[in-house]
Amino acid sequence: MQQPTDQFVTVGRISGVFGLRGWVKVFSDTDPRDHIVQFDPWYVRIGGQWREMRIADGHAQGKGVVALLEGIDDRDAASALVGADIAVRREQLPELAQGEYYWSDLIGLNVVTVDGVELGTVDRLMETGANDVLVVKGERERLIPYLPGQVITEVDLENGLLRVDWDPEF
């Protein structure tokens, strides 16, 4: 099932197997982490194609999350899914307040300083504990803290622009 990628938001990935009966370990980008198992169905990218999969069971396990997907009933079948992205349809996500964004909405935005210097595009975001960090790739990689109102001065999704108050030499 090939779906347009703008209909999906990646919320995690299958990071390993758990036990012998088809359970998978999940790295979740949701907050809280175990919230990922509340989305049903999942769309799992296998061989470049999105495949709809239903969750039979899932829960927090230690510091991580484990899930059992319908039709995956042994360790070998679960192993074939390791490394696959997990996405949900955009309409499955809760609405955000004004000025809040899903990480997936920020990836690919052009990053420009308040003085008009182009720094590159948002490649990904990282969670650091203190604040999230934009990984911006241009002529070199930059790590820019995601601090709205301080470093982040404008997010313009319509025009694909993220304006920052940032020294281009840093």
PyMOL commands that set and color helices and strands:
alter all, ss='L'
color gray80, all
select helices_A, chain A and resi 5-7+33-38+75-79+90-92+103-106
alter helices_A, ss='H'
color red, helices_A
select strands_A, chain A and resi 8-18+23-28+42-46+49-53+55-61+64-69+85-89+110-113+118-127+132-137+141-145+152-156+161-164
alter strands_A, ss='S'
color yellow, strands_A
deselect
rebuild
show_as cartoon
